[in-house]
């Protein structure tokens, strides 16, 4: 039985992944910052007889992360799989991005995975066995106006993961980057949004809102991402990156554009902007005519 630690399991992708892997026979340590929110997950796991334990883990607190890993190793002797899922989101133009939110994003989205990875790697390396799955995003491959801090944190996860994959390959450890598009998740309910109608950046804010306004009704269920994670862990020939969900077709299309061509989208008028997104990125975000 593989021992798996997952961060951020109270809702969304983490919640779905904990149950999905439990059903596949993993011993799951489902962690979250506030275990008072574990009721639904615990009840479902008990109803299905899954090997699932609830753990306290705050990815913004180094001691909390280390203590959680130590408790699991004391109980099980090892951690075979680490899934870095917990994270934060927010949106704002760079000029007015609140510094505390910007820093909090990096603490949770980047430093959390780094610290947890450092905590589990010695044991995985000694056993020459293990897997680390890092949740990135469509926005870890495509920088989107009004999402600079979130994009930056996920771009950092991408680079960290790609370098890590090379370092640990000689020890039989696999690394997978999961890149969700828009997925049904409580992260949107908890996302601070700074929308100022008087802002000179109002067009960028509005267009960012259109992406999620269109994407949320078409969002992929969290269970779909959980299945992709399970597939990445089981694959005989694993890939490094696994895009999944609404909007991911734009990843390859953005890569085919020049940087200057992509940046120039920001200066277009709304009709031309939405037309360009449709033609170049296969994203149809244009509002319907009233």
C-alpha positions in Angstrom: 0.0 0.0 0.0 1.5 3.3 -1.1 1.6 6.0 1.5 0.4 9.4 0.1 0.4 12.9 1.6 -1.9 15.4 0.0 -2.1 19.1 1.0 -5.3 21.2 0.7 -7.9 18.4 0.9 -10.9 20.2 2.5 -12.4 21.0 -0.9 -11.9 20.8 -4.7 -9.1 19.0 -6.3 -7.5 17.9 -3.1 -10.7 16.5 -1.7 -11.5 14.6 -4.9 -7.9 13.3 -5.2 -7.9 12.0 -1.6 -11.0 10.0 -2.2 -9.9 8.8 -5.7 -6.6 7.5 -4.5 -8.2 6.0 -1.4 -10.5 4.0 -3.7 -7.4 2.8 -5.7 -5.9 1.4 -2.5 -3.5 4.1 -1.4 -3.2 4.9 2.3 -4.0 8.6 2.1 -3.0 11.3 4.6 -5.4 14.1 3.7 -4.1 17.3 5.1 -5.6 20.8 5.5 -5.0 23.9 7.5 -8.3 23.8 9.4 -9.4 20.2 10.2 -12.8 21.6 11.3 -13.5 21.5 7.6 -12.8 17.8 7.3 -16.3 16.5 8.1 -17.4 15.8 4.6 -14.2 14.1 3.6 -14.0 12.0 6.7 -17.6 10.9 6.4 -17.2 9.8 2.8 -14.0 8.0 3.5 -15.6 6.1 6.5 -18.7 5.3 4.4 -16.5 3.7 1.8 -14.1 2.1 4.2 -11.1 3.9 2.8 -7.7 4.0 4.4 -7.7 7.8 4.9 -6.4 9.8 7.8 -7.0 13.5 8.4 -3.8 15.6 9.2 -3.2 19.2 10.1 -0.9 21.0 7.7 -0.5 24.7 6.9 1.6 25.3 3.8 2.4 28.8 5.0 4.0 27.5 8.2 7.3 25.6 8.0 6.9 24.0 11.4 3.4 22.8 10.6 4.7 21.1 7.4 7.7 19.5 9.1 5.6 18.3 12.0 3.0 16.7 9.7 5.7 14.8 7.7 7.4 13.6 10.9 4.1 12.3 12.3 3.4 10.3 9.1 6.9 8.9 8.9 6.7 7.9 12.6 3.4 6.1 11.9 4.2 4.5 8.5 8.0 4.6 8.2 7.8 6.4 4.8 6.0 8.6 2.4 5.8 7.3 -1.1 3.7 10.0 -2.8 3.5 13.8 -2.1 0.8 15.8 -3.8 1.4 19.5 -3.4 -2.2 20.8 -4.1 -2.9 23.5 -1.5 -2.7 27.1 -2.8 -4.1 30.6 -3.0 -5.3 32.9 -5.8 -5.9 36.6 -6.2 -6.2 39.1 -9.0 -5.0 42.6 -9.4 -3.0 44.8 -11.8 0.7 44.7 -10.9 0.9 48.4 -10.1 -1.7 48.1 -7.3 -1.2 44.5 -6.2 -1.3 44.4 -2.4 2.1 43.2 -1.2 0.7 41.1 1.6 -1.4 39.1 -0.9 1.5 38.8 -3.4 3.8 37.4 -0.7 1.1 35.1 0.7 0.6 33.6 -2.8 4.3 32.7 -2.9 4.3 31.3 0.6 1.5 28.9 -0.2 1.9 28.2 -3.9 5.7 28.1 -4.2 7.4 27.8 -0.8 4.9 25.3 0.5 5.7 22.8 -2.2 9.4 23.5 -1.9 9.5 22.9 1.8 7.3 19.7 1.7 9.4 18.4 -1.1 12.6 18.9 0.8 11.0 17.1 3.8 10.1 14.0 2.0 13.0 13.7 -0.5 15.6 12.1 1.8 13.5 9.1 2.5 12.4 8.7 -1.2 16.0 9.1 -2.3 17.3 6.5 0.1 14.6 4.0 -0.9 15.0 4.9 -4.6 11.3 5.1 -4.9 8.7 7.9 -4.8 6.6 10.4 -6.6 6.0 14.1 -6.3 3.0 15.7 -7.9 2.9 19.5 -8.1 -0.3 21.3 -8.9 0.5 24.2 -11.3 -2.1 25.8 -13.6 -2.9 26.7 -17.2 -1.7 30.1 -15.9 1.7 28.5 -15.1 2.2 28.4 -18.8 0.3 31.4 -20.1 0.8 34.7 -18.3 -2.5 36.5 -18.1 -3.1 40.2 -17.4 -4.5 41.0 -14.0 -3.1 37.7 -12.7 0.6 38.5 -12.4 1.2 37.2 -8.9 -0.7 34.0 -9.3 1.0 33.4 -12.7 4.4 34.1 -11.3 3.9 31.7 -8.4 2.8 28.9 -10.8 5.6 29.7 -13.4 7.9 29.2 -10.4 6.3 25.9 -9.6 6.8 24.8 -13.2 10.5 25.7 -13.2 11.1 24.2 -9.8 9.4 21.0 -10.8 11.3 20.7 -14.1 14.7 21.1 -12.4 13.7 18.8 -9.6 12.6 16.1 -12.1 16.1 16.1 -13.6 17.8 16.0 -10.1 15.8 13.0 -8.8 15.5 10.9 -12.0 18.7 8.9 -11.0 17.0 7.9 -7.8 13.9 6.4 -9.4 11.7 9.3 -8.2 9.1 10.7 -10.7 7.8 14.2 -10.8 4.6 15.3 -12.4 3.2 18.8 -13.0 -0.6 19.0 -13.2 -1.8 22.0 -15.2 -5.6 22.6 -14.6 -7.5 25.0 -16.6 -10.7 26.3 -15.0 -11.8 23.6 -12.6 -14.8 23.5 -10.2 -13.2 24.6 -6.9 -13.8 26.7 -3.8 -10.6 28.6 -4.7 -12.8 31.1 -6.6 -14.9 31.8 -3.6 -11.7 32.5 -1.6 -10.0 34.7 -4.2 -9.6 38.4 -3.4 -10.7 40.4 -6.4 -9.6 44.1 -6.7 -11.9 45.6 -9.2 -11.8 49.4 -9.4 -14.1 51.0 -12.0 -11.9 54.1 -12.0 -8.7 52.2 -12.6 -6.7 52.8 -15.8 -6.3 49.0 -15.9 -10.1 48.5 -16.0 -9.9 46.7 -19.5 -7.4 44.1 -18.2 -9.6 43.6 -15.1 -12.7 43.2 -17.2 -11.1 40.8 -19.7 -9.7 38.7 -16.8 -13.3 38.5 -15.4 -14.5 37.3 -18.8 -12.1 34.4 -18.8 -13.4 33.1 -15.5 -17.0 34.2 -16.3 -17.0 32.0 -19.3 -14.8 29.3 -17.8 -16.6 28.6 -14.6 -19.8 27.4 -16.2 -17.7 25.2 -18.4 -15.3 24.1 -15.6 -14.1 20.6 -15.4 -15.1 18.7 -12.3 -12.4 18.2 -9.7 -12.8 14.4 -10.1 -11.4 14.7 -13.6 -8.2 16.3 -12.3 -8.0 13.6 -9.6 -8.2 10.9 -12.3 -5.4 12.6 -14.2 -3.2 12.7 -11.1 -3.9 8.9 -10.5 -3.0 8.3 -14.2 0.3 10.2 -13.8 1.2 8.1 -10.8 0.4 4.8 -12.5 1.8 5.5 -16.0 4.5 3.1 -17.1 6.0 5.9 -19.3 5.1 9.1 -17.2 5.1 12.5 -18.7 6.3 15.6 -16.9 3.3 17.8 -17.7 -0.5 17.0 -17.6 -2.8 19.8 -18.8 -6.5 19.3 -18.0 -9.7 21.3 -18.1 -11.2 24.4 -19.7 -8.7 26.6 -21.6 -5.7 24.3 -21.9 -5.8 24.3 -25.7 -4.4 27.8 -25.4 -1.1 26.5 -23.9 0.3 25.2 -27.2 -1.2 28.0 -29.2 0.5 30.6 -27.0 3.8 28.8 -27.4 3.3 29.1 -31.2 3.0 32.9 -31.0 5.9 35.3 -30.7 6.2 37.0 -27.3 5.6 40.4 -29.1 2.5 39.1 -30.8 1.1 37.9 -27.5 1.9 41.1 -25.6 0.3 43.2 -28.3 -3.1 41.6 -27.5 -3.3 43.8 -24.5 -3.4 47.0 -26.6 -6.3 45.9 -28.8 -9.8 47.2 -28.5 -12.3 44.8 -27.0 -13.8 43.6 -30.4 -10.3 43.0 -31.8 -9.0 41.5 -28.6 -11.8 38.9 -28.4 -11.5 38.1 -32.1 -7.7 37.6 -31.6 -8.3 35.3 -28.7 -10.6 33.2 -30.7 -8.4 33.0 -33.7 -5.0 32.6 -32.1 -5.7 30.9 -28.7 -9.0 29.1 -29.5 -10.7 30.9 -26.6 -14.1 32.3 -27.2 -14.7 34.8 -24.5 -16.6 37.5 -26.4 -19.7 38.7 -24.6 -23.0 38.1 -26.3 -24.6 41.2 -27.8 -27.4 42.5 -25.6 
